[in-house]
Amino acid sequence: DAVALVGADELQFAVVSGEQVPLARAGGLPVVYVMAWWQDFPVGIAAPAGSGIAAPQDLSGKRVGIPCLCGASYVGYQALMHAVGLPADAATLDVIGYNQVEALLAGQEDAVVIYANNEPVQLEAQGMDIVLLRVADYVPLASNGLISNEATIAERPELVRAVVLATIQGLRDTIDDPDQAFEICKRYVEGLEQADTAVQRAVLDASIEFWRADRLGYSDPESWRNMEEVLRLMGSLTSPLDIEAAYTNEFVP
């Protein structure tokens, strides 16, 4: 587990989803989030257009497919339901693995929990018009980003700064020239050249919309407070936690 390795100083950096950081710190791992890659939490819920699901409240009484009762998908679902005042069990959750596209196309589920930059593109490419409920439109949550650890930050701050700046530069270059970024990715992403490149290119465009910011890399304190609250509501956090120690904007220009 990358978070554990960074917390144990065996690795100095890793990319993680936002919910992993407070959970790791609650477990005694001194990891610190040093750069926000994604400004908006990417989880959402997709339903067929015309299904009667047009808002989160319409999920009540429906069957919703979810990859697992864990991770960012489950946190996002819980946060969305809480944000609109619905109990988490207002809908029936079916654990379906990462088969959301197939399940929705086959009519096996009323809606599915997805990554809003990915499965909606695939569904629309296969001819299904959808309604997309983005968690980020209802509540800001800390999302994917770069972590280090307290020892590296204290002993080698110049290294942390350099890694953050280089990552932000790569992020900025991708936003500015996605065509070139996509071509470069073909050298490193296994199977990309054999995939439907039009769909994958559209996924990149959708992802970029989650990355844009006036200040690339910045962590919004409200998003961390909201993340802590959701994790407590879920029972994942049970002990006091200094959430402000879980992240820093010190190295973000």
DRENPA-3360 file (N, C-alpha, C; in nm, 2 decimals, always signed):
BEGIN
1 = DAVALVGA = +0.08/-0.12/+0.00/+0.00/+0.00/+0.00/+0.09/+0.12/+0.00 ~ +0.07/+0.21/-0.10/+0.16/+0.33/-0.11/+0.15/+0.42/+0.00 ~ +0.03/+0.44/+0.06/+0.02/+0.53/+0.18/+0.10/+0.48/+0.29 ~ +0.09/+0.35/+0.32/+0.17/+0.29/+0.43/+0.32/+0.31/+0.41 ~ +0.36/+0.29/+0.28/+0.50/+0.30/+0.25/+0.55/+0.44/+0.27 ~ +0.47/+0.54/+0.23/+0.51/+0.68/+0.25/+0.51/+0.71/+0.40 ~ +0.41/+0.66/+0.47/+0.41/+0.68/+0.61/+0.53/+0.62/+0.69 ~ +0.58/+0.51/+0.63/+0.69/+0.45/+0.69/+0.83/+0.50/+0.64;
9 = DELQFAVV = +0.82/+0.60/+0.56/+0.94/+0.67/+0.50/+1.01/+0.58/+0.40 ~ +0.95/+0.47/+0.36/+1.01/+0.38/+0.25/+0.99/+0.45/+0.12 ~ +0.88/+0.52/+0.10/+0.86/+0.61/-0.02/+0.85/+0.75/+0.03 ~ +0.89/+0.84/-0.05/+0.88/+0.98/-0.01/+0.76/+1.05/-0.07 ~ +0.70/+0.99/-0.18/+0.58/+1.06/-0.24/+0.49/+0.95/-0.30 ~ +0.36/+0.98/-0.31/+0.27/+0.89/-0.37/+0.14/+0.97/-0.41 ~ +0.07/+0.93/-0.51/-0.06/+0.99/-0.55/-0.17/+0.90/-0.48 ~ -0.26/+0.97/-0.41/-0.37/+0.90/-0.34/-0.50/+0.98/-0.36;
17 = SGEQVPLA = -0.61/+0.91/-0.32/-0.73/+0.98/-0.32/-0.75/+1.05/-0.18 ~ -0.83/+1.15/-0.18/-0.84/+1.24/-0.06/-0.87/+1.17/+0.07 ~ -0.97/+1.07/+0.06/-1.01/+1.01/+0.19/-0.91/+0.92/+0.26 ~ -0.80/+0.88/+0.18/-0.70/+0.80/+0.24/-0.61/+0.87/+0.34 ~ -0.60/+1.01/+0.32/-0.51/+1.08/+0.41/-0.56/+1.09/+0.55 ~ -0.68/+1.14/+0.58/-0.72/+1.14/+0.72/-0.73/+1.00/+0.78 ~ -0.77/+0.90/+0.70/-0.78/+0.76/+0.75/-0.64/+0.71/+0.79 ~ -0.54/+0.74/+0.71/-0.40/+0.70/+0.74/-0.35/+0.77/+0.86;
25 = RAGGLPVV = -0.38/+0.90/+0.88/-0.33/+0.97/+1.00/-0.40/+0.92/+1.12 ~ -0.53/+0.89/+1.11/-0.60/+0.83/+1.22/-0.54/+0.70/+1.26 ~ -0.48/+0.63/+1.17/-0.41/+0.50/+1.20/-0.26/+0.52/+1.24 ~ -0.22/+0.64/+1.26/-0.08/+0.67/+1.31/+0.02/+0.69/+1.20 ~ -0.02/+0.70/+1.08/+0.08/+0.72/+0.97/+0.10/+0.87/+0.95 ~ +0.22/+0.92/+0.95/+0.24/+1.07/+0.95/+0.25/+1.12/+0.80 ~ +0.15/+1.09/+0.72/+0.15/+1.13/+0.58/+0.09/+1.27/+0.58 ~ +0.13/+1.35/+0.48/+0.08/+1.49/+0.46/+0.05/+1.51/+0.31;
33 = YVMAWWQD = -0.06/+1.56/+0.28/-0.11/+1.59/+0.14/-0.04/+1.72/+0.10 ~ +0.04/+1.72/+0.00/+0.12/+1.84/-0.03/+0.08/+1.91/-0.16 ~ -0.01/+1.85/-0.24/-0.05/+1.91/-0.36/-0.18/+1.85/-0.41 ~ -0.28/+1.93/-0.44/-0.40/+1.88/-0.50/-0.39/+1.87/-0.65 ~ -0.41/+1.75/-0.70/-0.41/+1.73/-0.84/-0.55/+1.76/-0.90 ~ -0.65/+1.69/-0.83/-0.79/+1.71/-0.87/-0.85/+1.82/-0.78 ~ -0.91/+1.92/-0.84/-0.98/+2.02/-0.76/-1.12/+1.98/-0.72 ~ -1.18/+1.90/-0.80/-1.32/+1.85/-0.78/-1.32/+1.70/-0.76;
41 = FPVGIAAP = -1.39/+1.65/-0.66/-1.40/+1.51/-0.63/-1.47/+1.44/-0.76 ~ -1.41/+1.34/-0.81/-1.46/+1.29/-0.94/-1.57/+1.19/-0.94 ~ -1.62/+1.15/-0.82/-1.73/+1.05/-0.82/-1.86/+1.12/-0.85 ~ -1.95/+1.04/-0.91/-2.08/+1.09/-0.94/-2.18/+0.97/-0.96 ~ -2.30/+0.99/-0.99/-2.40/+0.89/-1.01/-2.46/+0.91/-1.15 ~ -2.46/+0.81/-1.23/-2.52/+0.82/-1.37/-2.65/+0.74/-1.38 ~ -2.74/+0.79/-1.44/-2.87/+0.72/-1.47/-2.91/+0.75/-1.61 ~ -2.99/+0.66/-1.67/-3.04/+0.69/-1.81/-3.13/+0.81/-1.81;
49 = AGSGIAAP = -3.11/+0.89/-1.92/-3.20/+1.00/-1.94/-3.34/+0.95/-1.95 ~ -3.44/+1.02/-1.89/-3.58/+0.98/-1.90/-3.62/+0.87/-1.80 ~ -3.52/+0.84/-1.71/-3.55/+0.73/-1.61/-3.63/+0.79/-1.49 ~ -3.65/+0.92/-1.48/-3.71/+0.98/-1.37/-3.61/+1.02/-1.26 ~ -3.48/+0.99/-1.28/-3.38/+1.03/-1.19/-3.32/+1.16/-1.24 ~ -3.35/+1.27/-1.18/-3.29/+1.40/-1.23/-3.22/+1.47/-1.12 ~ -3.23/+1.42/-0.99/-3.17/+1.49/-0.88/-3.14/+1.38/-0.78 ~ -3.05/+1.40/-0.68/-3.02/+1.30/-0.58/-3.14/+1.24/-0.51;
57 = QDLSGKRV = -3.23/+1.33/-0.48/-3.35/+1.29/-0.41/-3.43/+1.18/-0.48 ~ -3.42/+1.18/-0.61/-3.49/+1.08/-0.69/-3.43/+0.94/-0.68 ~ -3.31/+0.93/-0.61/-3.25/+0.79/-0.59/-3.33/+0.71/-0.48 ~ -3.41/+0.78/-0.41/-3.48/+0.71/-0.30/-3.56/+0.60/-0.35 ~ -3.54/+0.48/-0.30/-3.62/+0.36/-0.34/-3.56/+0.29/-0.47 ~ -3.45/+0.35/-0.52/-3.40/+0.29/-0.65/-3.28/+0.19/-0.61 ~ -3.25/+0.11/-0.72/-3.13/+0.02/-0.70/-3.01/+0.09/-0.77 ~ -2.90/+0.10/-0.69/-2.78/+0.18/-0.74/-2.66/+0.08/-0.74;
65 = GIPCLCGA = -2.60/+0.06/-0.85/-2.48/-0.02/-0.85/-2.36/+0.05/-0.81 ~ -2.27/-0.01/-0.74/-2.15/+0.05/-0.69/-2.04/-0.05/-0.69 ~ -1.91/-0.01/-0.73/-1.80/-0.11/-0.74/-1.78/-0.19/-0.61 ~ -1.78/-0.11/-0.50/-1.76/-0.18/-0.37/-1.80/-0.08/-0.26 ~ -1.82/-0.14/-0.14/-1.86/-0.05/-0.03/-1.73/+0.00/+0.04 ~ -1.65/+0.07/-0.04/-1.52/+0.11/+0.01/-1.47/+0.22/-0.08 ~ -1.36/+0.29/-0.04/-1.29/+0.38/-0.13/-1.37/+0.51/-0.16 ~ -1.32/+0.57/-0.27/-1.38/+0.70/-0.31/-1.52/+0.69/-0.36;
73 = SYVGYQAL = -1.55/+0.58/-0.42/-1.69/+0.56/-0.47/-1.79/+0.56/-0.35 ~ -1.76/+0.49/-0.25/-1.85/+0.48/-0.14/-1.85/+0.61/-0.06 ~ -1.74/+0.68/-0.04/-1.73/+0.81/+0.03/-1.82/+0.91/-0.05 ~ -1.80/+0.91/-0.18/-1.87/+1.00/-0.27/-2.02/+0.98/-0.26 ~ -2.07/+0.86/-0.26/-2.21/+0.82/-0.25/-2.26/+0.87/-0.11 ~ -2.19/+0.84/-0.01/-2.24/+0.88/+0.13/-2.24/+1.03/+0.14 ~ -2.14/+1.10/+0.08/-2.14/+1.25/+0.09/-2.25/+1.31/+0.01 ~ -2.29/+1.26/-0.10/-2.39/+1.31/-0.18/-2.53/+1.29/-0.11;
81 = MHAVGLPA = -2.55/+1.17/-0.06/-2.68/+1.15/+0.01/-2.69/+1.24/+0.14 ~ -2.58/+1.25/+0.21/-2.58/+1.34/+0.33/-2.61/+1.49/+0.29 ~ -2.55/+1.53/+0.18/-2.56/+1.67/+0.14/-2.70/+1.71/+0.10 ~ -2.78/+1.61/+0.06/-2.92/+1.64/+0.02/-3.02/+1.60/+0.13 ~ -2.97/+1.55/+0.24/-3.05/+1.52/+0.35/-3.12/+1.38/+0.34 ~ -3.06/+1.29/+0.27/-3.12/+1.15/+0.26/-3.03/+1.06/+0.34 ~ -3.09/+0.96/+0.40/-3.01/+0.85/+0.47/-2.94/+0.77/+0.36 ~ -2.83/+0.72/+0.40/-2.75/+0.64/+0.31/-2.82/+0.52/+0.25;
89 = DAATLDVI = -2.92/+0.47/+0.33/-2.99/+0.35/+0.28/-3.12/+0.38/+0.21 ~ -3.14/+0.51/+0.17/-3.26/+0.55/+0.10/-3.27/+0.47/-0.03 ~ -3.15/+0.44/-0.09/-3.14/+0.36/-0.21/-3.08/+0.23/-0.17 ~ -3.11/+0.13/-0.25/-3.05/-0.01/-0.23/-2.92/-0.02/-0.31 ~ -2.81/-0.04/-0.24/-2.68/-0.05/-0.31/-2.65/-0.19/-0.35 ~ -2.62/-0.21/-0.47/-2.57/-0.34/-0.52/-2.43/-0.34/-0.56 ~ -2.35/-0.42/-0.49/-2.20/-0.43/-0.52/-2.19/-0.50/-0.65 ~ -2.14/-0.44/-0.76/-2.13/-0.49/-0.89/-1.99/-0.50/-0.95;
97 = GYNQVEAL = -1.89/-0.46/-0.87/-1.75/-0.45/-0.92/-1.75/-0.33/-1.02 ~ -1.64/-0.33/-1.10/-1.62/-0.22/-1.20/-1.69/-0.25/-1.33 ~ -1.82/-0.28/-1.32/-1.90/-0.31/-1.44/-2.02/-0.22/-1.45 ~ -1.99/-0.09/-1.42/-2.11/+0.00/-1.42/-2.16/+0.03/-1.55 ~ -2.08/+0.04/-1.65/-2.12/+0.06/-1.79/-2.21/-0.05/-1.84 ~ -2.16/-0.17/-1.82/-2.24/-0.29/-1.87/-2.37/-0.30/-1.79 ~ -2.37/-0.28/-1.66/-2.49/-0.29/-1.58/-2.59/-0.19/-1.62 ~ -2.55/-0.07/-1.65/-2.65/+0.03/-1.68/-2.71/+0.01/-1.82;
105 = LAGQEDAV = -2.62/-0.03/-1.91/-2.66/-0.05/-2.05/-2.76/-0.17/-2.06 ~ -2.74/-0.27/-1.97/-2.83/-0.39/-1.97/-2.95/-0.37/-1.88 ~ -2.97/-0.25/-1.82/-3.08/-0.22/-1.74/-3.09/-0.30/-1.61 ~ -2.97/-0.35/-1.56/-2.97/-0.42/-1.44/-2.98/-0.33/-1.31 ~ -2.94/-0.20/-1.33/-2.95/-0.11/-1.22/-3.02/+0.02/-1.27 ~ -3.09/+0.08/-1.17/-3.15/+0.21/-1.20/-3.05/+0.32/-1.22 ~ -2.94/+0.31/-1.15/-2.83/+0.41/-1.16/-2.70/+0.34/-1.11 ~ -2.59/+0.40/-1.14/-2.46/+0.35/-1.10/-2.37/+0.46/-1.05;
113 = VIYANNEP = -2.28/+0.42/-0.95/-2.18/+0.51/-0.90/-2.06/+0.50/-0.99 ~ -2.02/+0.62/-1.04/-1.91/+0.62/-1.14/-1.81/+0.73/-1.11 ~ -1.70/+0.72/-1.19/-1.61/+0.84/-1.19/-1.66/+0.93/-1.31 ~ -1.69/+1.05/-1.27/-1.76/+1.14/-1.37/-1.68/+1.18/-1.49 ~ -1.55/+1.15/-1.49/-1.47/+1.18/-1.60/-1.45/+1.06/-1.69 ~ -1.51/+0.94/-1.66/-1.48/+0.82/-1.73/-1.60/+0.75/-1.78 ~ -1.68/+0.69/-1.69/-1.79/+0.61/-1.74/-1.90/+0.69/-1.82 ~ -1.93/+0.81/-1.79/-2.02/+0.89/-1.87/-1.98/+0.90/-2.01;
121 = VQLEAQGM = -1.85/+0.92/-2.04/-1.79/+0.92/-2.17/-1.82/+0.79/-2.24 ~ -1.79/+0.68/-2.17/-1.81/+0.55/-2.23/-1.96/+0.52/-2.26 ~ -2.05/+0.56/-2.17/-2.19/+0.53/-2.19/-2.24/+0.61/-2.31 ~ -2.20/+0.74/-2.32/-2.25/+0.82/-2.43/-2.19/+0.77/-2.56 ~ -2.07/+0.72/-2.56/-2.01/+0.66/-2.68/-2.08/+0.54/-2.73 ~ -2.15/+0.47/-2.64/-2.23/+0.35/-2.68/-2.38/+0.39/-2.70 ~ -2.41/+0.52/-2.70/-2.54/+0.56/-2.74/-2.64/+0.58/-2.63 ~ -2.60/+0.58/-2.51/-2.69/+0.61/-2.40/-2.68/+0.75/-2.35;
129 = DIVLLRVA = -2.79/+0.82/-2.36/-2.80/+0.95/-2.30/-2.82/+0.94/-2.15 ~ -2.75/+1.01/-2.07/-2.75/+1.00/-1.93/-2.78/+1.13/-1.85 ~ -2.82/+1.11/-1.73/-2.82/+1.22/-1.63/-2.70/+1.20/-1.54 ~ -2.62/+1.29/-1.52/-2.50/+1.28/-1.43/-2.52/+1.37/-1.31 ~ -2.51/+1.31/-1.20/-2.51/+1.38/-1.07/-2.37/+1.38/-1.01 ~ -2.31/+1.49/-1.02/-2.17/+1.50/-0.97/-2.17/+1.53/-0.82 ~ -2.10/+1.46/-0.74/-2.08/+1.49/-0.60/-2.03/+1.63/-0.58 ~ -1.94/+1.67/-0.67/-1.87/+1.80/-0.65/-1.97/+1.92/-0.67;
137 = DYVPLASN = -2.09/+1.89/-0.73/-2.19/+2.00/-0.75/-2.27/+2.02/-0.62 ~ -2.25/+1.93/-0.52/-2.33/+1.93/-0.40/-2.25/+1.95/-0.28 ~ -2.12/+1.91/-0.28/-2.04/+1.92/-0.16/-1.89/+1.91/-0.21 ~ -1.80/+2.01/-0.17/-1.66/+2.00/-0.21/-1.59/+1.90/-0.11 ~ -1.51/+1.81/-0.17/-1.44/+1.71/-0.09/-1.29/+1.71/-0.14 ~ -1.20/+1.68/-0.05/-1.06/+1.67/-0.09/-1.05/+1.55/-0.18 ~ -0.98/+1.57/-0.29/-0.97/+1.47/-0.40/-0.83/+1.42/-0.42 ~ -0.80/+1.36/-0.53/-0.67/+1.30/-0.56/-0.56/+1.40/-0.56;
145 = GLISNEAT = -0.45/+1.36/-0.50/-0.34/+1.45/-0.50/-0.21/+1.38/-0.45 ~ -0.11/+1.46/-0.42/+0.03/+1.41/-0.39/+0.05/+1.41/-0.24 ~ +0.10/+1.30/-0.19/+0.13/+1.30/-0.04/+0.28/+1.28/-0.02 ~ +0.33/+1.33/+0.09/+0.47/+1.30/+0.14/+0.45/+1.26/+0.28 ~ +0.56/+1.28/+0.36/+0.55/+1.25/+0.50/+0.61/+1.36/+0.59 ~ +0.58/+1.36/+0.72/+0.63/+1.46/+0.80/+0.79/+1.47/+0.81 ~ +0.85/+1.36/+0.80/+1.00/+1.36/+0.81/+1.06/+1.42/+0.68 ~ +1.01/+1.38/+0.57/+1.06/+1.44/+0.44/+1.04/+1.59/+0.44;
153 = IAERPELV = +0.92/+1.63/+0.48/+0.89/+1.77/+0.48/+0.98/+1.85/+0.57 ~ +1.01/+1.80/+0.69/+1.10/+1.86/+0.79/+1.24/+1.86/+0.74 ~ +1.29/+1.75/+0.69/+1.43/+1.73/+0.66/+1.47/+1.77/+0.52 ~ +1.38/+1.76/+0.42/+1.41/+1.79/+0.28/+1.30/+1.87/+0.22 ~ +1.27/+1.99/+0.27/+1.16/+2.07/+0.21/+1.19/+2.11/+0.07 ~ +1.32/+2.13/+0.04/+1.35/+2.16/-0.10/+1.32/+2.05/-0.20 ~ +1.33/+1.93/-0.16/+1.29/+1.82/-0.24/+1.14/+1.82/-0.26 ~ +1.06/+1.84/-0.15/+0.92/+1.84/-0.16/+0.87/+1.95/-0.26;
161 = RAVVLATI = +0.93/+2.07/-0.24/+0.90/+2.18/-0.33/+0.93/+2.15/-0.48 ~ +1.04/+2.09/-0.50/+1.08/+2.06/-0.64/+0.98/+1.96/-0.70 ~ +0.94/+1.86/-0.63/+0.85/+1.76/-0.68/+0.71/+1.82/-0.70 ~ +0.67/+1.90/-0.61/+0.54/+1.97/-0.63/+0.54/+2.06/-0.75 ~ +0.65/+2.14/-0.76/+0.66/+2.23/-0.88/+0.66/+2.16/-1.01 ~ +0.74/+2.05/-1.01/+0.75/+1.97/-1.14/+0.61/+1.91/-1.17 ~ +0.54/+1.86/-1.07/+0.41/+1.80/-1.10/+0.31/+1.90/-1.14 ~ +0.31/+2.02/-1.09/+0.23/+2.13/-1.13/+0.26/+2.17/-1.27;
169 = QGLRDTID = +0.39/+2.17/-1.31/+0.43/+2.21/-1.44/+0.37/+2.11/-1.54 ~ +0.38/+1.98/-1.51/+0.33/+1.88/-1.59/+0.18/+1.89/-1.61 ~ +0.11/+1.92/-1.50/-0.03/+1.94/-1.50/-0.07/+2.06/-1.59 ~ +0.00/+2.17/-1.57/-0.02/+2.29/-1.65/+0.00/+2.26/-1.80 ~ +0.11/+2.19/-1.83/+0.14/+2.15/-1.97/+0.02/+2.07/-2.03 ~ -0.03/+1.98/-1.95/-0.14/+1.89/-2.00/-0.26/+1.97/-2.03 ~ -0.30/+2.06/-1.94/-0.41/+2.15/-1.96/-0.40/+2.23/-2.08 ~ -0.28/+2.29/-2.10/-0.25/+2.38/-2.21/-0.24/+2.30/-2.35;
177 = DPDQAFEI = -0.19/+2.18/-2.35/-0.18/+2.11/-2.47/-0.21/+1.96/-2.46 ~ -0.34/+1.93/-2.44/-0.39/+1.80/-2.42/-0.35/+1.70/-2.53 ~ -0.35/+1.75/-2.66/-0.31/+1.66/-2.77/-0.17/+1.61/-2.75 ~ -0.08/+1.69/-2.72/+0.06/+1.65/-2.70/+0.07/+1.56/-2.58 ~ +0.00/+1.59/-2.47/+0.00/+1.51/-2.35/-0.05/+1.37/-2.38 ~ -0.16/+1.36/-2.46/-0.22/+1.23/-2.50/-0.12/+1.14/-2.58 ~ -0.05/+1.21/-2.67/+0.05/+1.14/-2.75/+0.17/+1.08/-2.66 ~ +0.21/+1.16/-2.56/+0.32/+1.12/-2.47/+0.27/+1.00/-2.39;
185 = CKRYVEGL = +0.14/+1.00/-2.35/+0.09/+0.90/-2.26/+0.09/+0.76/-2.34 ~ +0.08/+0.76/-2.47/+0.09/+0.64/-2.54/+0.21/+0.56/-2.52 ~ +0.32/+0.63/-2.48/+0.45/+0.56/-2.46/+0.45/+0.49/-2.32 ~ +0.36/+0.53/-2.23/+0.37/+0.48/-2.09/+0.25/+0.41/-2.04 ~ +0.13/+0.44/-2.10/+0.01/+0.38/-2.05/-0.02/+0.25/-2.13 ~ -0.01/+0.14/-2.06/-0.02/+0.01/-2.13/-0.16/-0.01/-2.19 ~ -0.16/-0.04/-2.32/-0.29/-0.07/-2.38/-0.36/+0.05/-2.44 ~ -0.30/+0.17/-2.42/-0.37/+0.29/-2.47/-0.38/+0.30/-2.62;
193 = EQADTAVQ = -0.27/+0.26/-2.69/-0.28/+0.26/-2.84/-0.37/+0.16/-2.89 ~ -0.40/+0.06/-2.82/-0.50/-0.05/-2.87/-0.64/-0.01/-2.83 ~ -0.66/+0.08/-2.74/-0.79/+0.12/-2.70/-0.86/+0.21/-2.80 ~ -0.99/+0.24/-2.77/-1.06/+0.33/-2.85/-1.01/+0.47/-2.82 ~ -0.92/+0.52/-2.91/-0.85/+0.64/-2.87/-0.94/+0.76/-2.87 ~ -1.05/+0.76/-2.95/-1.14/+0.87/-2.94/-1.21/+0.88/-2.80 ~ -1.25/+0.77/-2.75/-1.31/+0.76/-2.61/-1.21/+0.80/-2.51 ~ -1.09/+0.75/-2.52/-0.98/+0.78/-2.42/-0.94/+0.93/-2.42;
201 = RAVLDASI = -0.94/+0.98/-2.54/-0.91/+1.12/-2.56/-1.02/+1.21/-2.49 ~ -1.14/+1.17/-2.51/-1.25/+1.24/-2.45/-1.25/+1.23/-2.29 ~ -1.20/+1.11/-2.24/-1.18/+1.09/-2.10/-1.08/+1.20/-2.05 ~ -0.97/+1.22/-2.12/-0.87/+1.31/-2.08/-0.93/+1.45/-2.08 ~ -1.01/+1.49/-2.18/-1.08/+1.62/-2.18/-1.17/+1.64/-2.06 ~ -1.24/+1.53/-2.03/-1.33/+1.54/-1.91/-1.25/+1.55/-1.78 ~ -1.14/+1.48/-1.77/-1.06/+1.48/-1.65/-1.00/+1.62/-1.63 ~ -0.96/+1.69/-1.74/-0.90/+1.82/-1.73/-0.99/+1.92/-1.66;
209 = EFWRADRL = -1.12/+1.90/-1.69/-1.22/+1.99/-1.62/-1.22/+1.98/-1.47 ~ -1.18/+1.87/-1.42/-1.17/+1.85/-1.28/-1.03/+1.90/-1.22 ~ -0.94/+1.93/-1.31/-0.81/+1.97/-1.26/-0.79/+2.12/-1.26 ~ -0.87/+2.19/-1.34/-0.85/+2.33/-1.36/-0.86/+2.41/-1.23 ~ -0.78/+2.51/-1.22/-0.79/+2.60/-1.10/-0.71/+2.73/-1.12 ~ -0.75/+2.83/-1.06/-0.67/+2.96/-1.06/-0.54/+2.94/-1.00 ~ -0.53/+2.85/-0.90/-0.40/+2.82/-0.84/-0.39/+2.67/-0.84 ~ -0.32/+2.62/-0.94/-0.30/+2.47/-0.95/-0.23/+2.42/-0.83;
217 = GYSDPESW = -0.28/+2.31/-0.77/-0.22/+2.24/-0.66/-0.27/+2.28/-0.53 ~ -0.36/+2.39/-0.52/-0.41/+2.44/-0.39/-0.51/+2.34/-0.33 ~ -0.50/+2.33/-0.20/-0.59/+2.25/-0.12/-0.69/+2.34/-0.05 ~ -0.82/+2.32/-0.08/-0.92/+2.40/-0.02/-0.95/+2.35/+0.12 ~ -0.93/+2.43/+0.23/-0.96/+2.38/+0.37/-1.10/+2.33/+0.39 ~ -1.20/+2.39/+0.32/-1.34/+2.35/+0.34/-1.35/+2.20/+0.29 ~ -1.28/+2.17/+0.18/-1.30/+2.03/+0.12/-1.24/+1.93/+0.22 ~ -1.14/+1.97/+0.30/-1.09/+1.87/+0.40/-1.18/+1.86/+0.52;
225 = RNMEEVLR = -1.24/+1.97/+0.56/-1.33/+1.97/+0.67/-1.46/+1.88/+0.63 ~ -1.50/+1.90/+0.51/-1.61/+1.82/+0.46/-1.58/+1.67/+0.46 ~ -1.46/+1.64/+0.41/-1.41/+1.50/+0.41/-1.41/+1.44/+0.54 ~ -1.35/+1.51/+0.64/-1.35/+1.46/+0.78/-1.49/+1.43/+0.83 ~ -1.58/+1.53/+0.80/-1.72/+1.51/+0.85/-1.79/+1.38/+0.79 ~ -1.77/+1.36/+0.66/-1.83/+1.25/+0.60/-1.77/+1.12/+0.65 ~ -1.64/+1.11/+0.67/-1.58/+0.99/+0.73/-1.62/+0.97/+0.87 ~ -1.65/+1.07/+0.95/-1.71/+1.05/+1.08/-1.85/+1.00/+1.07;
233 = LMGSLTSP = -1.93/+1.05/+0.98/-2.07/+1.01/+0.97/-2.07/+0.86/+0.93 ~ -1.97/+0.82/+0.85/-1.96/+0.68/+0.80/-1.91/+0.59/+0.91 ~ -1.86/+0.64/+1.02/-1.80/+0.56/+1.12/-1.65/+0.52/+1.09 ~ -1.60/+0.58/+0.98/-1.46/+0.54/+0.95/-1.36/+0.61/+1.04 ~ -1.39/+0.73/+1.09/-1.31/+0.80/+1.18/-1.39/+0.80/+1.32 ~ -1.32/+0.76/+1.42/-1.38/+0.75/+1.55/-1.31/+0.82/+1.66 ~ -1.19/+0.87/+1.63/-1.11/+0.94/+1.73/-1.08/+1.08/+1.68 ~ -1.04/+1.17/+1.77/-1.01/+1.31/+1.73/-0.90/+1.31/+1.63;
241 = LDIEAAYT = -0.91/+1.41/+1.54/-0.81/+1.42/+1.43/-0.79/+1.57/+1.40 ~ -0.67/+1.61/+1.40/-0.63/+1.75/+1.36/-0.63/+1.75/+1.20 ~ -0.74/+1.78/+1.14/-0.74/+1.78/+0.99/-0.65/+1.88/+0.93 ~ -0.62/+1.99/+0.99/-0.53/+2.09/+0.93/-0.39/+2.04/+0.92 ~ -0.35/+1.94/+1.00/-0.22/+1.88/+0.99/-0.21/+1.78/+0.88 ~ -0.32/+1.74/+0.82/-0.33/+1.64/+0.72/-0.29/+1.70/+0.58 ~ -0.28/+1.83/+0.56/-0.25/+1.89/+0.43/-0.17/+2.02/+0.45 ~ -0.11/+2.06/+0.35/-0.04/+2.19/+0.35/-0.04/+2.25/+0.21;
249 = NEFVP = -0.04/+2.38/+0.21/-0.03/+2.46/+0.08/+0.11/+2.53/+0.08 ~ +0.20/+2.49/+0.17/+0.33/+2.55/+0.18/+0.41/+2.55/+0.06 ~ +0.40/+2.44/-0.02/+0.48/+2.42/-0.14/+0.42/+2.45/-0.27 ~ +0.29/+2.50/-0.26/+0.22/+2.54/-0.38/+0.24/+2.68/-0.42 ~ +0.29/+2.71/-0.54/+0.32/+2.85/-0.57/+0.19/+2.94/-0.58;
% end
